[in-house]
Amino acid sequence: MSPIVVSLVGVVIIISITHLLFTRKKTSTYHGKLPPGSMGLPFLGETRQYFTPYSSFDIPPFVKQRRGLLIDIVRYGSIFKTSLVGTPLIISADAELNHIIFQQEGQAFESWYPTTFTQIFGPENLSTLKDIMYKYLKNMVLSLFGPESLKKMIFEVEDEVLTHLNQWCNKDTVELKDATAKMIFNLTAKKLISHDAESSSENLRENFDEIIKGLISFPLNIPGTAYHKCLQGRKKAMKMLRKLLQERKMKPRKLNEDFFDYVLEELSKEGTLLTEGIALDLMFVLLFASFETTSTTLTLAIKFLTDNPLVLQKLTEEHEIILKSRENVLDSRLSWKDYRSMTYTFMVINETLRLANIAPVISRKAIKDVSFKGYTIPAGWPVMVCPPAVHLDSSIYENPLEFNPSRWEGREVHGATKHFMAFGGGMRFCIGADFSKVQMAVFLHYLVTKYRWKPIKGGNTIRTPGLQFPDGFHACFATKSSSTN
C-alpha cells in the first residue's frame, strides 16, 4: 500500500473518530472517584489494543493485563476505565458488579450499545427499547420461541437436523461453521418469515454473513472495509424484509403460519404499540441472533467432542439410553420428555458456552451515579460487562481452560447465575436461549447416535474479539452403519 493511501486512510480514521467524539452526548458531572485505568491516545483511546486478535480461549489479553493477571504486571484490578473509539467507559471483570448491573436494569443501568451497533441492528431494535415496549416485544417473541411453543416445534427441529446430517454424508468434506449456520438459518427463517432458502431466488443468509464479518470491526464506513460491507448487508436484508412485509399486507393469509403473520396481526390492531419500523428491526435481529451464535457454539462443541473422546463416550451413552427407552414406542421421534432428560447434554452445552464466550462483552449504561468498592460509575457512562473474565476465573472454575462438562454437576444449567452469563442476565436474559438449546440438544442427539465424523482440516480459532474459525473446520461424515473411510 502506498504512503499516500496510508495517509489518506489515517486522515479518514481520525475524522471518523473525531466525528464520533464530538457528536456523542456529554457525560454528566459526578462526585466520587473513577475506577483506575488509562484513556489511551487522544481520539483513539485504547481501541487498537482492544481489537488486537488473539488465539487463546483465555481471558482477553486486553482485560487480563489491566486486571493484573499477567506476570510482573499489576494494573487496575477487576474494574477499570478506558476509552474505545472516542467513548470513555468502564469495563467490569467483577462477578459481583456484573450481577448488580443485570439486576438493576431500569433502576441504575439500562441497555446501551454504541452508535455503530445501532446502525447495524436498526434504531428501533430490541436492545434499544425499554420498559413497556421491551416487555411487549419480549412477550411477542416468546409466543414463538417460549417453552410451550418449543414442545410442538421439536419435531421441526428434528426434521431439519436429519435433513442436513444426511446431506453431509453425501459430501467429501463439510465446513462445519457454514453448514451448521445454514441448517439453523433455514429453520429460523422458515419459522419467522416462511423463507425457503432452496427455492428462493434471493440469498438472504449471504447478507447476514457480511454483517457478521463486520459486526465487531473498526467502524470505518468507507468502501472496502468490513464495516461498510456490514452496513450494505443490512441494507439488502432490510430491503428483502420490507418487500415481504408489503407483499403480506397486500395478500394476508388466513392462519398464522409464521411469526410475520403474527406481527401483521399485531400491526392491524387499533392502538397497537407496534410500528412497521420496530417490526422490521425485530425480524432482522431475530434472524441474525438465531443462527450466528448457535452455529458457532455447535461448531465448537463438535471440535471439543472430537478432542475429548471420553466426553463423547459419556454423551453417547446418555443418548443411547434415550433410544432404548423408545424401542417399543410406535412414534420413535424425540419427545419433550426425552429432551428434558438430557442432563449430561446440558452440561456439554453449558461447558461449550462457558469456553466459547460468544458474546465477549455485554453493554449497559449507568442512568445514575453508582458507587461500588469505593469507586463511582458516573451517570451516562457505558459499562461493558466482560463474561470471559468470570467464566474463566480459576477461583470460580477449577482449571478453567479445560473442557470438563462434569464440572456442572450440582450447578444450575438452565438459567443465569452470578458466575454464568452466556445468555446475559436479569430482565434481558436472552429470549432465544431455550430455542437455541433445543436446536443444539436435538442436533447432538442425532450426531452421536446415528453418525460418525472425522476432522479433515482447520478447527483453529481466533478472537477479534468475537470468536471466528479463520480456516474453517472441515470434516467428513458417514452414518454409523457405514465406514468413515
C-alpha positions in Angstrom: 0.0 0.0 0.0 1.5 3.4 -1.0 2.3 6.1 1.6 -0.4 8.3 0.1 -3.1 5.7 0.6 -1.9 5.1 4.1 -2.0 8.8 4.9 -5.5 9.1 3.4 -6.7 6.2 5.4 -5.2 7.7 8.5 -6.9 11.0 7.9 -10.3 9.3 7.4 -9.9 7.4 10.6 -9.1 10.5 12.6 -12.0 12.4 11.0 -14.4 9.5 11.7 -13.3 9.2 15.4 -13.4 13.0 15.9 -16.9 13.0 14.5 -17.9 10.3 17.0 -16.2 12.2 19.8 -18.0 15.5 19.2 -21.4 14.1 18.2 -21.9 11.9 21.3 -23.7 13.3 24.3 -21.7 14.9 27.0 -21.3 12.8 30.1 -22.8 14.2 33.3 -20.8 15.7 36.2 -20.3 13.4 39.1 -18.9 13.2 42.6 -16.6 10.4 43.6 -13.6 8.5 42.4 -13.4 6.9 38.9 -12.0 3.4 38.7 -8.3 3.3 37.8 -7.3 3.0 34.1 -5.9 4.7 31.1 -7.8 6.6 28.5 -5.0 5.9 25.9 -4.2 8.1 23.0 -6.2 11.2 22.1 -9.2 10.3 20.0 -8.2 6.7 19.5 -8.1 5.8 23.2 -7.1 2.1 23.6 -9.1 0.9 20.5 -6.1 -0.7 18.8 -5.2 -2.7 21.9 -8.8 -3.8 22.4 -9.2 -5.1 18.8 -5.8 -6.9 18.7 -6.6 -10.6 17.7 -5.6 -13.5 19.9 -6.0 -17.2 19.6 -6.4 -18.4 23.2 -9.7 -19.4 24.9 -8.3 -17.5 27.9 -9.5 -14.1 29.3 -8.8 -11.4 26.6 -5.3 -10.1 27.0 -6.6 -6.5 27.0 -8.6 -7.4 30.2 -6.1 -9.8 31.6 -3.3 -7.2 31.5 -5.4 -4.5 33.1 -6.8 -6.8 35.7 -3.2 -7.6 36.8 -3.2 -11.3 35.9 -0.1 -11.3 33.8 3.3 -12.0 35.4 5.2 -8.9 36.6 2.3 -6.7 35.6 0.0 -5.2 38.2 -2.6 -2.9 36.8 -6.1 -1.8 37.8 -8.0 -4.7 39.2 -11.4 -6.1 38.2 -13.0 -2.7 37.4 -11.2 -0.2 35.2 -11.8 2.7 32.9 -10.7 3.0 29.3 -11.7 4.8 26.0 -12.7 3.0 22.9 -13.4 4.7 19.6 -13.7 8.1 21.3 -16.1 6.9 24.1 -14.9 6.8 27.8 -16.3 3.7 29.5 -15.9 1.3 32.4 -15.1 -2.4 31.9 -16.2 -4.8 34.6 -14.5 -8.1 35.1 -16.1 -8.3 38.5 -18.8 -11.0 39.1 -20.5 -9.1 41.9 -20.7 -5.8 39.9 -21.9 -7.7 36.8 -24.7 -9.3 38.8 -25.7 -5.9 40.2 -25.7 -4.4 36.7 -28.1 -7.1 35.4 -30.4 -7.0 38.4 -30.6 -3.2 38.5 -31.9 -2.9 34.9 -34.1 0.1 34.7 -33.1 1.4 38.1 -29.4 2.1 38.0 -28.5 0.8 34.5 -30.1 0.5 31.1 -29.4 -1.3 27.8 -26.8 0.5 25.7 -24.8 -0.2 22.6 -22.5 2.1 20.5 -24.0 4.1 17.7 -22.2 1.7 15.3 -24.3 -1.2 16.6 -27.5 0.8 16.3 -26.6 1.5 12.6 -26.3 -2.3 12.0 -29.3 -3.5 14.0 -31.6 -0.5 13.5 -32.6 2.5 15.6 -35.7 0.6 17.0 -34.1 -2.8 17.6 -34.9 -4.9 20.7 -31.8 -3.9 22.6 -32.6 -0.1 22.4 -36.2 -0.4 23.6 -37.1 -0.1 27.2 -39.7 -0.7 29.9 -43.2 -1.4 28.5 -42.2 -1.6 24.8 -39.4 -4.1 25.6 -41.7 -6.3 27.7 -44.4 -6.1 24.9 -41.9 -7.3 22.2 -40.4 -9.9 24.5 -43.9 -11.5 25.0 -44.4 -11.5 21.3 -41.2 -13.3 20.7 -41.9 -15.8 23.5 -45.2 -16.7 21.7 -43.0 -18.4 19.1 -39.8 -19.3 21.0 -41.1 -19.9 24.5 -41.2 -23.4 26.1 -44.8 -24.2 25.2 -44.3 -23.4 21.5 -41.0 -25.3 21.5 -42.7 -28.5 22.7 -44.5 -28.5 19.3 -41.5 -27.3 17.4 -39.2 -30.0 18.5 -40.3 -32.2 15.5 -39.5 -29.5 13.0 -36.0 -29.1 14.6 -35.6 -32.9 14.3 -36.5 -32.9 10.6 -34.2 -30.0 9.8 -31.3 -31.7 11.7 -31.7 -35.1 10.0 -32.1 -33.5 6.5 -28.7 -31.7 6.9 -26.8 -34.5 8.6 -27.9 -36.8 5.7 -26.8 -34.3 3.2 -23.4 -34.0 4.9 -22.9 -37.8 4.5 -23.1 -37.3 0.7 -20.2 -34.8 0.6 -16.5 -35.5 0.6 -16.0 -32.8 3.2 -18.2 -30.3 5.1 -17.1 -26.9 6.5 -19.0 -27.1 9.8 -19.3 -23.4 10.7 -21.0 -22.7 7.4 -23.0 -26.0 7.4 -24.4 -25.5 10.9 -25.2 -21.9 10.1 -27.1 -22.9 7.0 -29.1 -25.6 9.0 -30.1 -23.2 11.8 -30.8 -20.2 9.5 -33.1 -22.4 7.3 -35.2 -23.5 10.3 -35.3 -20.0 11.8 -36.2 -18.3 8.5 -39.0 -20.7 7.9 -40.5 -20.1 11.4 -40.1 -16.3 11.2 -40.9 -15.5 7.6 -41.6 -18.8 5.7 -38.4 -18.3 3.8 -37.3 -21.4 1.8 -33.6 -21.0 1.0 -33.7 -23.8 -1.5 -36.4 -22.3 -3.7 -35.8 -18.6 -3.1 -34.1 -16.5 -5.8 -32.5 -14.3 -3.2 -29.7 -15.4 -0.8 -30.9 -13.9 2.4 -28.2 -15.6 4.5 -25.4 -14.2 2.4 -26.3 -10.7 3.6 -26.1 -11.8 7.2 -22.7 -13.3 6.5 -21.4 -9.9 5.5 -22.9 -8.4 8.7 -21.1 -10.9 10.9 -17.8 -10.2 9.3 -18.0 -6.5 10.1 -20.0 -6.6 13.3 -17.1 -6.3 15.7 -14.7 -4.3 13.4 -13.3 -0.8 13.4 -16.3 1.4 12.5 -14.9 2.9 9.3 -17.7 3.3 6.8 -15.8 3.6 3.5 -15.9 1.1 0.6 -13.8 -1.9 1.0 -13.9 -2.0 4.8 -15.6 -4.8 6.7 -17.9 -2.3 8.5 -19.0 -0.8 5.1 -19.8 -4.3 3.8 -21.7 -5.0 7.0 -23.9 -2.0 6.6 -24.5 -2.9 2.9 -25.5 -6.4 4.1 -28.1 -4.8 6.5 -29.4 -2.6 3.7 -30.0 -5.6 1.4 -31.6 -7.7 4.1 -33.9 -4.9 5.2 -35.0 -4.3 1.6 -36.0 -8.0 1.4 -37.9 -7.9 4.7 -39.6 -4.7 3.7 -40.7 -6.1 0.4 -42.0 -9.2 2.1 -44.0 -7.1 4.6 -45.6 -5.2 1.8 -46.5 -8.4 -0.1 -48.0 -9.9 3.0 -50.1 -6.8 3.6 -51.4 -7.0 0.1 -52.2 -10.7 0.4 -52.9 -11.5 4.0 -53.1 -15.2 5.0 -56.0 -16.7 7.0 -53.9 -18.6 9.5 -50.8 -17.5 11.5 -48.3 -19.8 9.7 -45.2 -17.9 10.8 -44.1 -15.1 13.1 -44.5 -12.5 10.3 -48.3 -13.3 10.2 -48.5 -12.7 13.9 -46.6 -9.4 13.5 -49.1 -8.3 10.8 -52.0 -9.2 13.0 -50.5 -7.0 15.8 -49.9 -4.1 13.3 -53.6 -4.2 12.3 -54.9 -3.8 15.9 -56.2 -0.5 17.0 -53.9 1.3 19.4 -51.1 -1.2 18.9 -47.7 -0.3 20.3 -46.0 -1.9 17.3 -44.8 0.0 14.2 -43.5 -1.2 10.9 -40.0 0.1 11.8 -39.9 -1.8 15.1 -41.4 -4.9 13.5 -38.7 -4.9 10.7 -35.9 -4.3 13.1 -37.2 -7.1 15.3 -37.3 -9.6 12.4 -33.8 -8.6 11.4 -32.3 -9.1 14.9 -34.1 -12.4 15.4 -32.8 -13.8 12.1 -29.2 -12.6 12.9 -29.1 -13.7 16.5 -30.7 -17.1 16.0 -28.1 -18.6 13.7 -24.7 -16.9 14.3 -24.4 -17.6 18.0 -25.9 -21.1 17.8 -23.8 -22.2 14.8 -20.6 -21.0 16.4 -21.4 -22.9 19.6 -22.3 -26.1 17.8 -19.1 -26.0 15.7 -17.1 -25.6 18.8 -19.0 -28.4 20.5 -18.1 -30.7 17.7 -14.5 -29.7 18.0 -14.4 -30.3 21.8 -16.1 -33.7 21.4 -13.6 -34.6 18.7 -10.7 -33.7 21.0 -12.2 -35.3 24.1 -13.2 -38.9 23.4 -14.2 -39.7 27.0 -16.7 -36.8 27.0 -18.0 -38.0 23.6 -18.4 -41.6 25.0 -20.4 -40.3 28.1 -22.6 -38.1 25.9 -23.3 -41.0 23.5 -24.2 -43.3 26.4 -26.8 -40.8 27.6 -28.4 -40.6 24.2 -28.3 -44.4 23.6 -30.3 -44.8 26.8 -32.9 -42.4 25.4 -33.0 -44.5 22.2 -33.5 -47.7 24.2 -36.4 -46.1 26.1 -38.2 -45.6 22.8 -37.6 -49.1 21.3 -41.2 -50.3 21.8 -42.8 -46.9 21.1 -44.6 -46.6 17.8 -43.7 -43.0 17.3 -39.9 -43.1 17.8 -39.4 -39.4 17.5 -37.8 -37.3 20.2 -40.3 -36.1 22.8 -40.2 -33.1 25.1 -39.7 -35.6 27.9 -36.6 -37.0 26.1 -35.3 -33.5 25.7 -35.7 -32.6 29.3 -33.9 -35.8 30.4 -30.7 -34.9 28.6 -28.8 -34.0 31.8 -25.3 -34.5 30.6 -26.1 -32.9 27.2 -27.0 -29.6 29.0 -23.6 -29.9 30.8 -21.8 -30.2 27.5 -23.8 -27.2 26.1 -23.0 -25.1 29.1 -19.4 -26.0 29.2 -19.1 -25.1 25.5 -20.8 -21.8 26.1 -18.5 -21.1 29.1 -15.4 -21.6 27.0 -16.8 -20.1 23.8 -17.9 -16.7 25.3 -19.7 -15.9 22.1 -20.6 -12.5 23.5 -17.2 -11.2 24.6 -19.0 -8.1 26.2 -22.5 -7.2 27.2 -23.1 -3.4 27.3 -25.1 -1.3 29.7 -25.1 2.4 30.6 -25.4 3.9 34.1 -28.5 6.1 34.4 -27.4 7.5 37.8 -24.1 7.6 39.7 -23.3 4.2 41.0 -20.9 3.5 43.9 -19.1 0.2 44.1 -16.0 -0.8 46.1 -15.0 2.9 46.7 -15.4 3.9 43.0 -18.1 5.8 41.2 -19.5 4.8 37.8 -20.9 8.2 36.6 -24.4 8.6 35.2 -24.2 8.4 31.4 -21.1 6.3 31.3 -21.3 3.0 29.4 -20.3 -0.2 31.3 -19.0 -3.2 29.4 -19.6 -6.5 31.3 -16.8 -9.0 30.4 -18.3 -12.6 30.7 -14.9 -14.3 29.9 -13.3 -12.7 33.0 -15.9 -14.6 35.1 -16.3 -17.8 33.1 -12.5 -18.3 33.0 -11.8 -17.3 36.6 -9.8 -20.0 38.3 -11.3 -19.1 41.7 -14.7 -20.0 40.4 -13.9 -22.8 37.9 -11.1 -25.2 38.6 -8.7 -25.5 35.6 -10.9 -23.0 33.7 -9.4 -23.6 30.3 -10.1 -27.4 30.5 -13.2 -28.7 28.7 -14.9 -30.6 31.5 -18.7 -30.8 31.3 -18.8 -32.8 34.6 -17.9 -29.6 36.5 -21.6 -28.7 36.0 -22.8 -31.5 38.3 -24.8 -29.8 41.1 -24.7 -26.4 39.3 -27.6 -24.6 37.7 -27.6 -25.4 34.0 -30.8 -23.8 32.7 -30.6 -20.1 33.7 -28.2 -17.3 34.5 -26.2 -17.0 37.7 -23.7 -14.6 39.1 -20.9 -16.9 37.6 -22.5 -17.8 34.3 -23.9 -15.3 31.9 -23.7 -16.9 28.5 -27.2 -15.7 27.7 -26.9 -12.5 29.7 -28.9 -11.9 32.8 -31.7 -10.0 34.6 -34.8 -8.9 32.7 -32.8 -9.0 29.4 -31.9 -12.7 29.7 -31.8 -13.9 26.1 -35.3 -14.7 24.9 -34.0 -17.1 22.4 -32.0 -19.2 24.9 -34.5 -22.1 25.1 -34.8 -22.2 21.3 -31.0 -22.3 20.9 -30.7 -25.1 23.5 -33.4 -27.2 21.8 -31.6 -27.0 18.5 -28.2 -27.9 20.0 -29.6 -30.8 22.1 -31.5 -32.3 19.2 -28.5 -32.0 16.9 -26.2 -33.6 19.4 -28.7 -36.5 20.0 -28.6 -37.5 16.3 -25.0 -36.6 15.8 -23.7 -39.1 18.4 -26.3 -41.9 17.9 -26.5 -42.1 14.1 -23.4 -40.6 12.6 -19.6 -40.7 12.7 -17.3 -37.9 11.7 -13.6 -37.4 11.1 -11.9 -34.0 11.1 -10.1 -33.1 7.9 -8.5 -29.7 8.5 -9.0 -26.4 10.3 -10.6 -26.0 13.6 -8.3 -23.3 14.9 -10.0 -20.3 16.4 -9.2 -16.6 16.7 -10.8 -13.8 18.6 -11.1 -10.2 17.2 -12.7 -10.1 19.9 -15.6 -12.2 18.5 -14.9 -15.9 18.0 -14.0 -17.0 14.5 -12.7 -20.0 12.6 -10.2 -18.4 10.2 -9.5 -21.7 8.3 -13.0 -23.2 8.9 -13.4 -26.6 10.5 -13.7 -29.3 7.8 -14.8 -32.8 8.5 -16.3 -35.8 6.7 -19.5 -37.6 7.8 -21.0 -41.1 7.5 -23.8 -43.0 9.0 -22.8 -45.4 11.8 -23.8 -48.3 9.6 -21.2 -47.4 7.0 -17.4 -46.7 7.1 -15.9 -43.3 7.6 -13.1 -44.1 5.2 
